[in-house]
Amino acid sequence: MEIAPLIHSRTFYCDFSQNFAARPNGLNIQWAMNKILPAMRDVDILNGVRRMFATDGKTCIAGISCNFKSFAEKYLSAAEYEEAEKYFHDERGREVKIFLGYAFKGSGVPDVSNSKLWQMFKQTVAKVWNNNPAETVIVPYESCGVKSVAKRPLDKKFYPSNERDDVEMFEQCLAERKDFCSNVDAVKIFEDGKYEVITAAQSIINRIQEAQKKTQPPPSSKQDQPSERPFQAQHTQNRKASSASDGKSLLIPIVAIVAVIAIIIFLTQ
């Protein structure tokens, strides 16, 4: 398996780049953005993180959307947190929100820990953090190990969200190559990302299902069916016209016979 960092983040002086902060060469940028941006919606007020996976059939992308500070607090060691602290805010003191992930090719599930995600950031975005204007770091694919995941049938589109299950669902969708987003808290995220599987609060799942019902075409009714009456009326008219035509055709020979008889009588007088 081959893997490369894929990171969407602002830097100290510069806003988000439409080419990513770090990415591999040859990535379908627009497709990747269309999957990642919905997963980053309102992460600054999100309770927890979102895990996202998508594939275009050739390249896979996966990662975590969150406030960078929240990621470090929850998933990094004390020493790693201390290193990462300088990247928590931009020049205006705003907390940095980030998609911290990777692109990969090959079969299986890549073995990428939270510490590995931090190392990807250090090796790419951290090196250009203070650059102005911003610079996209282009990185090569490198070999990566794979890991086994617990088999869990994904026979539904919506699942309740919680931290432990979100991680398991994320890894299972990687294994089955199904587009996924966890911790969805708005219908718009699901609609824009067009994910195959999501986890969310039950209230959000209910709203998504109601929105889907409203967009489904109504069942056909009898009013939509063509009426047979016009055909029947036309058929009746055709029969009447045919009867009239038949009457006229019979009248012609009768008139002719009468005329012949009249001529014969006139000549014999």
C-alpha positions in Angstrom: 0.0 0.0 0.0 1.1 3.6 -0.8 0.1 6.6 1.3 0.7 10.4 1.3 -0.3 13.2 3.7 -3.5 15.1 2.7 -4.0 18.2 4.9 -6.5 21.1 4.5 -5.7 23.9 6.9 -5.0 27.6 7.2 -1.5 28.6 8.2 -0.3 31.3 10.6 -0.7 34.2 8.1 -2.8 32.7 5.3 -6.3 31.4 4.8 -7.2 27.9 3.4 -5.7 27.1 0.0 -7.9 25.6 -2.7 -5.0 23.4 -3.5 -4.7 22.0 0.0 -1.9 22.8 2.5 -0.3 19.4 1.7 -1.2 16.8 -0.9 0.2 14.2 -3.2 0.8 15.0 -6.9 -1.9 13.8 -9.3 -4.8 14.0 -6.8 -8.2 14.9 -8.2 -8.4 18.1 -6.2 -12.0 19.1 -6.9 -13.3 15.7 -6.1 -11.3 15.6 -2.8 -12.5 19.1 -1.8 -16.2 18.1 -2.5 -15.8 15.3 0.0 -13.7 17.0 2.6 -15.4 20.4 2.9 -18.8 19.1 4.0 -17.0 17.1 6.7 -15.4 20.4 7.9 -18.6 22.3 8.2 -18.9 24.1 11.6 -16.2 21.9 13.2 -15.2 24.9 15.4 -18.4 24.3 17.3 -18.6 20.6 16.9 -18.7 18.3 20.0 -15.8 15.9 19.1 -14.4 15.2 15.7 -15.6 13.9 12.3 -13.9 11.0 10.6 -14.3 10.9 6.8 -13.5 8.4 4.1 -14.1 8.5 0.3 -12.9 6.9 -2.9 -13.1 7.7 -6.6 -12.3 4.1 -7.5 -8.6 4.7 -7.9 -7.5 6.9 -5.0 -8.9 6.8 -1.4 -8.8 9.7 1.1 -9.4 9.5 4.8 -8.8 11.6 7.9 -10.2 13.6 10.8 -11.9 17.0 10.7 -11.6 19.0 13.9 -10.1 21.9 15.8 -6.4 21.2 15.8 -6.2 22.0 19.5 -9.0 19.5 20.3 -7.3 16.8 18.3 -4.0 17.4 20.2 -5.7 17.4 23.6 -7.6 14.2 22.9 -5.2 12.1 20.9 -1.6 13.1 21.4 0.8 12.5 24.2 1.9 15.3 26.6 5.1 15.8 24.7 3.4 15.8 21.3 0.8 18.3 22.6 3.6 20.6 23.7 5.1 20.5 20.2 1.8 21.1 18.5 0.7 24.0 20.7 2.3 26.6 18.4 0.0 25.6 15.6 -3.3 26.0 17.5 -4.0 29.6 16.5 -3.4 31.9 13.5 -2.0 35.5 13.7 -5.4 36.8 14.8 -5.7 34.3 17.7 -8.4 32.3 15.9 -8.4 28.5 16.6 -7.2 26.5 13.6 -9.7 24.0 12.2 -8.2 21.3 10.0 -8.7 18.2 8.0 -5.8 16.0 9.0 -5.6 13.0 6.8 -4.0 11.1 4.0 -4.5 9.8 0.4 -3.7 6.1 -0.3 -3.7 3.5 -3.1 -3.9 -0.2 -2.8 -5.9 -2.8 -1.0 -6.5 -3.1 2.7 -6.8 -0.6 5.6 -3.7 1.6 6.1 -2.2 1.4 9.6 -2.2 5.1 10.5 -2.3 6.1 14.2 -3.1 9.5 15.6 0.6 10.0 16.3 1.3 9.3 12.7 -1.2 12.0 11.6 0.7 14.5 13.8 4.0 13.4 12.2 2.5 14.0 8.7 1.6 17.6 9.8 5.1 18.1 11.2 6.8 16.9 8.0 4.7 19.1 5.7 2.6 22.0 6.9 4.7 22.9 10.0 7.6 23.6 7.7 5.7 26.3 5.8 3.6 27.5 8.7 5.0 31.0 8.7 5.2 31.4 4.9 3.4 34.3 3.3 2.0 33.8 0.7 0.9 30.3 1.5 2.6 27.3 -0.1 1.1 23.9 -1.0 3.5 21.1 0.0 3.5 18.4 -2.7 4.5 15.1 -1.2 5.3 11.6 -2.7 3.5 8.4 -1.9 5.4 6.1 0.5 4.9 2.5 1.5 2.6 1.9 4.5 1.6 -1.1 6.5 -2.0 -2.4 6.7 -4.1 -3.6 9.6 -7.0 -6.0 10.0 -10.3 -4.6 11.2 -13.3 -6.3 12.8 -15.9 -7.5 10.3 -19.2 -5.7 10.8 -21.9 -5.9 8.1 -22.9 -2.5 6.9 -26.5 -3.1 5.9 -27.8 0.4 6.6 -27.1 4.0 5.6 -27.5 5.6 9.0 -26.1 4.6 12.4 -26.1 6.3 15.9 -23.0 8.2 16.6 -20.6 7.7 19.5 -16.8 7.8 19.8 -16.1 4.1 19.9 -18.6 3.1 17.2 -17.5 6.0 15.0 -13.9 4.6 14.9 -15.1 1.1 14.1 -17.5 2.3 11.4 -14.7 4.5 9.9 -12.3 1.5 9.7 -15.1 -0.8 8.3 -15.9 1.7 5.6 -12.2 1.9 4.7 -12.2 -1.9 4.4 -15.4 -2.0 2.3 -14.5 1.2 0.3 -17.8 3.0 1.2 -17.8 6.8 1.5 -18.3 7.7 5.1 -18.7 10.6 7.5 -19.1 10.4 11.3 -20.7 12.7 13.9 -22.9 14.4 11.3 -24.9 17.2 13.0 -26.7 18.8 9.9 -28.7 17.5 7.0 -26.6 19.8 4.7 -23.4 17.8 5.5 -25.0 14.6 4.3 -26.5 16.2 1.2 -23.4 18.0 0.1 -20.9 15.1 0.8 -23.2 12.4 -0.7 -21.7 9.9 1.7 -22.9 6.3 1.5 -22.8 5.7 5.3 -23.0 8.2 8.2 -23.2 8.2 11.9 -25.3 10.9 13.6 -27.7 11.7 16.5 -31.1 10.1 16.0 -32.7 13.5 15.6 -30.4 14.2 12.6 -31.1 10.8 11.1 -34.8 11.5 11.3 -34.5 14.9 9.6 -32.4 13.4 6.8 -35.0 10.7 6.2 -37.8 13.2 6.2 -35.9 15.4 3.7 -35.4 12.3 1.5 -39.1 11.5 1.5 -39.9 15.1 0.3 -37.6 14.8 -2.7 -39.0 11.4 -3.8 -41.4 11.6 -6.8 -45.1 10.9 -5.8 -46.6 7.6 -6.8 -48.6 7.5 -10.0 -52.4 7.9 -9.7 -55.4 7.1 -12.0 -55.4 10.8 -13.0 -52.0 10.3 -14.6 -53.3 7.4 -16.7 -54.6 8.2 -20.2 -58.4 8.0 -20.5 -60.0 5.5 -22.8 -63.0 7.6 -23.5 -61.5 9.7 -26.3 -60.6 6.5 -28.1 -64.1 5.1 -27.6 -65.7 8.3 -28.8 -63.5 8.4 -31.8 -64.4 4.7 -32.5 -68.1 5.5 -32.3 -67.7 8.5 -34.6 -65.8 6.3 -37.1 -68.7 3.7 -37.0 -71.2 6.5 -37.7 -69.2 7.8 -40.5 -68.8 4.3 -41.9 -72.6 3.8 -41.7 -73.3 7.0 -43.5 -70.8 6.1 -46.2 -72.4 2.7 -46.6 -75.8 4.3 -47.0 -74.6 6.6 -49.8 -72.9 3.7 -51.6 -76.3 1.7 -51.7 -78.3 4.8 -52.9 -76.2 5.2 -56.1 -77.1 1.9 -57.8 -80.9 2.2 -56.9 -81.0 5.7 -58.6 -79.3 4.2 -61.6 -81.8 1.3 -61.9 -84.8 3.7 -61.6 -83.3 5.9 -64.3 -82.9 2.9 -66.7 -86.5 1.8 -66.1 -87.8 5.2 -66.8 -85.9 5.4 -70.1 -87.2 2.0 -71.2 -90.8 3.0 -70.5 -90.4 6.3 -72.4 -89.0 4.4 -75.5 -91.8 1.8 -75.7 -94.6 4.4 -75.7 
